Amino acid sequence: MPDGIGLSFDQVRTLLIQAHKTTMSDDDPMLMLVTINNAFLGEYDKLLDRHNEALTAFLVDQAHEYLEVARVAAEAASGVGVIQETCRKHSAAVNVCQGNMKWLAAITAISALLNVAVFVGGALR
């Protein structure tokens, strides 16, 4: 066939000779089935091409939408406001940690003074 789809009459005859040891004449009605099947294959190939084009267009549209959403999300995550908010939260956490460290230092100092007082008081008795 010129478009590469289907079998020619000669290919069908050769196939029948190889498989069934039988030949067909040029006017055999069975060759009409070859024509009908080749026409079907041609139309089916056109349908597959249209389906492939539609599917490709759909996937390209979906990919563009996905990339746009990803771009917007990346811009939102890297914005100055987001960075400033993160820095503010970090600064607040550092301040809380420093306050806790001051309390722990005070508790440790009081504990050390009490230990010294108890030790001195025990030694003077």
C-alpha positions as CSV (number, residue, x, y, z in Angstrom):
1,M,0.0,0.0,0.0
2,P,1.3,3.5,-0.7
3,D,0.8,4.7,2.9
4,G,2.3,1.6,4.4
5,I,-0.9,0.4,6.0
6,G,-2.4,-2.9,5.1
7,L,-1.4,-5.7,2.7
8,S,-1.3,-5.7,-1.0
9,F,-3.0,-8.4,-3.1
10,D,0.3,-10.0,-3.8
11,Q,1.2,-10.1,-0.1
12,V,-2.1,-11.7,0.6
13,R,-1.6,-14.3,-2.1
14,T,1.9,-15.1,-0.8
15,L,0.6,-15.4,2.7
16,L,-2.1,-17.8,1.7
17,I,0.4,-19.9,-0.3
18,Q,2.7,-20.1,2.6
19,A,0.1,-20.8,5.3
20,H,-2.5,-22.9,3.4
21,K,-0.8,-24.0,0.2
22,T,-3.6,-22.4,-1.8
23,T,-3.7,-19.7,-4.5
24,M,-6.2,-17.0,-5.4
25,S,-7.1,-15.7,-8.8
26,D,-7.3,-12.0,-9.5
27,D,-11.1,-12.0,-9.5
28,D,-11.5,-14.0,-6.3
29,P,-14.2,-12.3,-4.1
30,M,-12.1,-12.9,-1.0
31,L,-9.8,-10.2,-2.3
32,M,-12.6,-7.7,-1.6
33,L,-12.1,-8.4,2.1
34,V,-8.5,-7.2,1.6
35,T,-9.7,-3.9,0.1
36,I,-12.3,-3.5,2.9
37,N,-9.8,-4.3,5.7
38,N,-7.2,-2.0,4.2
39,A,-9.7,0.8,4.0
40,F,-10.6,0.2,7.7
41,L,-6.9,0.2,8.7
42,G,-6.5,3.5,6.8
43,E,-9.4,5.1,8.7
44,Y,-8.3,3.6,12.0
45,D,-4.8,5.1,11.5
46,K,-6.4,8.5,10.8
47,L,-8.4,8.1,14.0
48,L,-5.3,7.2,16.0
49,D,-3.5,10.3,14.6
50,R,-6.4,12.6,15.6
51,H,-6.4,11.0,19.1
52,N,-2.7,11.4,19.4
53,E,-2.9,15.1,18.4
54,A,-5.8,15.7,20.9
55,L,-4.0,13.9,23.7
56,T,-0.7,15.8,23.0
57,A,-2.5,19.1,23.0
58,F,-4.3,18.2,26.3
59,L,-1.0,17.2,28.0
60,V,0.8,20.3,26.8
61,D,-2.1,22.5,28.3
62,Q,-1.9,20.5,31.6
63,A,1.9,20.9,31.7
64,H,1.6,24.7,31.1
65,E,-1.0,25.0,33.9
66,Y,1.2,22.9,36.3
67,L,4.3,25.1,35.5
68,E,2.3,28.3,36.1
69,V,1.0,27.0,39.5
70,A,4.5,25.9,40.4
71,R,5.9,29.4,39.4
72,V,3.3,31.2,41.5
73,A,4.0,29.0,44.5
74,A,7.7,29.5,44.2
75,E,7.3,33.3,43.9
76,A,5.0,33.2,47.0
77,A,7.5,31.2,49.0
78,S,10.5,33.3,48.0
79,G,8.8,36.7,48.5
80,V,10.2,39.3,50.8
81,G,7.2,39.1,53.2
82,V,7.7,35.4,53.7
83,I,11.4,35.9,54.4
84,Q,10.7,38.7,56.9
85,E,8.0,36.6,58.6
86,T,10.4,33.7,58.9
87,C,13.1,36.0,60.4
88,R,10.6,37.5,62.8
89,K,9.6,34.0,64.1
90,H,13.3,33.0,64.3
91,S,14.1,36.2,66.3
92,A,11.2,35.5,68.7
93,A,12.4,31.9,69.2
94,V,15.9,33.2,69.9
95,N,14.6,35.7,72.5
96,V,12.6,33.0,74.3
97,C,15.7,30.8,74.3
98,Q,17.8,33.7,75.8
99,G,15.2,34.3,78.5
100,N,15.2,30.6,79.4
101,M,19.0,30.7,79.6
102,K,18.9,33.6,82.0
103,W,16.4,31.8,84.2
104,L,18.6,28.7,84.1
105,A,21.6,30.7,85.1
106,A,19.8,32.3,88.0
107,I,18.5,28.9,89.2
108,T,22.1,27.5,88.9
109,A,23.5,30.5,90.9
110,I,20.9,30.2,93.6
111,S,21.5,26.4,93.8
112,A,25.3,27.0,94.1
113,L,24.8,29.6,96.9
114,L,22.5,27.3,98.8
115,N,25.1,24.5,98.5
116,V,27.8,26.7,99.8
117,A,25.6,27.9,102.7
118,V,24.7,24.4,103.6
119,F,28.4,23.3,103.4
120,V,29.6,26.3,105.5
121,G,26.7,25.9,108.0
122,G,27.6,22.2,108.3
123,A,31.3,23.0,108.8
124,L,30.6,25.5,111.6
125,R,28.5,23.2,113.7
